[in-house]
Amino acid sequence: MNQWFSQLQSTFIDSGLAPLLLEGFRNTMIITLGALLIGLIIGSLIAVVKYFSEDTPALKPLSTLCDIYVTVIRGIPVVVLLLIFFFVILASASGISVAILTFGINSGAYMAELIRSGIGAVDPGQMEAGRSLGLSKLQSMRKIIMPQAIRYILPAIGNEFIALLKETSVAGYVAIVDLTRAGNLIRNNTYDAVNPLLCVALTYLILVILFTRLQKVLERRLAKSDKR
Amino acid sequence: MISVKNLQKHFEGNTHVLKGVNVEINKGDVICVIGPSGSGKSTFLRCLNMLEKPTGGQIIFEGDDLTSKKVDLNLHRQKMGMVFQQFNLFPHMTVLENMTCAPVLLKKMTKEQAEAKALELLDRVGLKDRASSYPNQLSGGQKQRVAIVRALCMEPDVMLFDEPTSALDPEMVGEVLDVMKELAREGMTMVVVTHEMGFAREVSNRVLFLDGGVIAEEGSPEQIFGNPQTERLQSFLAKVL
């Protein structure tokens, strides 16, 4: 036990590398949250365009564009996407912002499908009831469909967030010090492989557990009106 | 108030549901639409407020042709209340919110006005104490009564009913029909698709018998039920009465 503590001491404190982990943690969170936000925006936009294009011919070209986007993004590994964005498309931008954008664009393609199926799960009679009262399609969407769709979408978004959090561990490919890369750098410098990687793995695990809890609380709150 | 001219509806796959329906609906009319299943009753009703887009013909509501592209449907729909077979209450809103949502959002009333109006309507259908309940806490009959007053809260000129009692347990049919009778007595213009022949006979002033996508027979309830002319209506009535 004592031996392990002194090993920890030498790996993280004596080497002066502990702050690297903190920086990695910060970057991982920034990338994940930023990408989640972009993903949600892109996903919602696509889902709404797809929904409205069903009976609005003018939106058909836009809808086709969305289909292409989803197909292309889902067909390319995120690491490859990241490399393309970093070295080709946005070669002069900073690593972190490229990563946020890339993961966001990647996640948007998946979110679009999640949100679309959530909207599709709401009884079509709800839209009809809204329209029959004189609400526009957009008003019905906002006040009637979306609040109900959220309940179907939220668990899936939670899973997507968890997947996203772990996916960002490939950010090290483009020289970003994220949590994973920080651990790996420490391993490299101290020749102690066990502790830095264990520390990184535990951090991801705890984050995921915390987030799952938060998600459950949110879901319970949204289910309020289901109670009898 | 509504005149339907040569209304046609094709569905994809070439099913021809409505093959030219002509009806004049006047203010104060209570019209019951009866007919075998698949005869196009519901489609006809849903075309009246354009929930179903007709593929031919015209629907003139208060002087405007609803099938024209230039017309603002949302504005006209505010004056046409609709009650569905499956209630379609908004499950995430309380009864009161269900009723006030549209009038407030469409700036027809202030929140206070809408709530006062809603409570008054709920009181009339005996559900004032359920104002803060959620729809899934109500029985089927209560849900349908709420759906009716939700539509009434918009102060419509005409009410459309799409088989309002078909999804109800038998013992709850009466309470919904009573509300509709009351509404008819007050002079509301109503179009009711129904299988309740007793209601049609007692309350309506005109009955449309729809069969095979056309109005096969039309007349007062006395004529339709007492002295049916066509063979199709006779055989239909023999089956349902």
Chai-1 contact restraints between the chains, C-beta under 6 A:
chainA,res_idxA,chainB,res_idxB,connection_type,confidence,min_distance_angstrom,max_distance_angstrom,comment,restraint_id
A,G125,B,Q86,contact,1.0,0.0,6.0,A-B,restraint_1
A,G125,B,N88,contact,1.0,0.0,6.0,A-B,restraint_2
A,E128,B,L51,contact,1.0,0.0,6.0,A-B,restraint_3
A,A129,B,N88,contact,1.0,0.0,6.0,A-B,restraint_4
A,S132,B,M82,contact,1.0,0.0,6.0,A-B,restraint_5
A,L133,B,A102,contact,1.0,0.0,6.0,A-B,restraint_6
A,L133,B,M154,contact,1.0,0.0,6.0,A-B,restraint_7
A,G134,B,N74,contact,1.0,0.0,6.0,A-B,restraint_8
A,G134,B,R77,contact,1.0,0.0,6.0,A-B,restraint_9
A,G134,B,Q78,contact,1.0,0.0,6.0,A-B,restraint_10
A,G134,B,L106,contact,1.0,0.0,6.0,A-B,restraint_11
A,L135,B,A102,contact,1.0,0.0,6.0,A-B,restraint_12
A,S136,B,N74,contact,1.0,0.0,6.0,A-B,restraint_13
A,I144,B,F90,contact,1.0,0.0,6.0,A-B,restraint_14
A,P147,B,H92,contact,1.0,0.0,6.0,A-B,restraint_15
A,Q148,B,H92,contact,1.0,0.0,6.0,A-B,restraint_16
A,S225,B,H92,contact,1.0,0.0,6.0,A-B,restraint_17
A,S225,B,Y134,contact,1.0,0.0,6.0,A-B,restraint_18
A,R228,B,Q137,contact,1.0,0.0,6.0,A-B,restraint_19
